[in-house]
Amino acid sequence: MEIVNTLPAQARVWVYQADRPFAEEVVPEVEQHMRKFTQQWVSHNRALRAEAAVLENRFVVLAVDESQAGASGCSIDSSVAFLKKLGEVYERDLFD
């Protein structure tokens, strides 16, 4: 898993399970949306060093290196809002 290789072992990780698998052909598109989110994800106006991936076409993984800036309540809320919208777009429930 690429996330493990790019972030430190103590990175904070969230795993969301989709109610059904993503089609193989849409996974790169889903990951592209996730990359765009992680590139602009901030906590108290500080950029977060984060990575995201889809594993086994079903698990959405979001990880952040909190050694430079920690994820705050508001930044976590923004990730949840993003993932809810992502789920709507791809007709998946990530909070089942």
N, C-alpha and C positions, 0 to 999 in steps of 0.2 A: 504494500500500500504506500503510495507516494507521500501521503501526508506524514507518515511516521518518519520518513527519510528527510523531510525538509524542516520539520519543527522539532524542538527539543522534547525529550521524554516527559517533561513536566507540563507540556502544553495542556490547556483545558480543552476537552473534547465533548461535543454533543453528537449523539447518534439518533436519527429519526428513521423509523421504519415505515415505508409506504404500505398502504393497505393492499397493494398488488404491485407486481414488478413493473418497472418502466420498460418499454420496448427497447431492445438493444440499439436500434437506430436513433433513438432520441436521447440516449444517455450523453453523448458528446454535447448536444445542445443544452441539456439540463446543466451539465458541468460548466459550460460557458456562461450561463446566467449566474451560476454560483461564483465563478471567478470574478465576474463584474461586481457582484455584491461585496466579496471579500476585499477587492481592491479599493472600494470606497468606504468600507466599514470603519467607523470611528467611535471612540469613547472619550467624551469630554473634549472634543475637537482634536484628539490625538489619534493618528492612524493606528489601526490594529494590524499586527502581522498575523495574517490568517490564511488558511488553506481550506479547500472543500473538495469533496469527491462523492461519487456515487459508487457504492460497492455492491456487487452481486445483483445489479440492476434494481435493488430494492432499498438499500440503506443509504441515507443521505448523511454524510459526515461533515461536520463543521468543527474546525480546530483553530485555536488562537494561542499564540506565544504571549503569555502575560508578563514576561520578564521586562519588557519595555513599557507596555501600557496594558492595563487590565481591562477586561470586559466589565462594563458597569451595567446597572439595571436597565438604563435606557438603551444601551447598545445591544443587550440581550433581547430586549423588547423589539428592537428594529430587526434583529435576525429572525425572530418568531414571525413578525409581520411579513418579512420577505418570504419565508418558507411557506406560510399560509397562502400567499399569492402564487408562489411557484406551484404549490399543490393544486390550486384552482386551475391554473393554466394547463397543467398536464393531467387534470382530473384524477388526482391522487390525494388521499388523506395521509398526511405525514404525522398526524397527531392522534392516531387511532389507538 
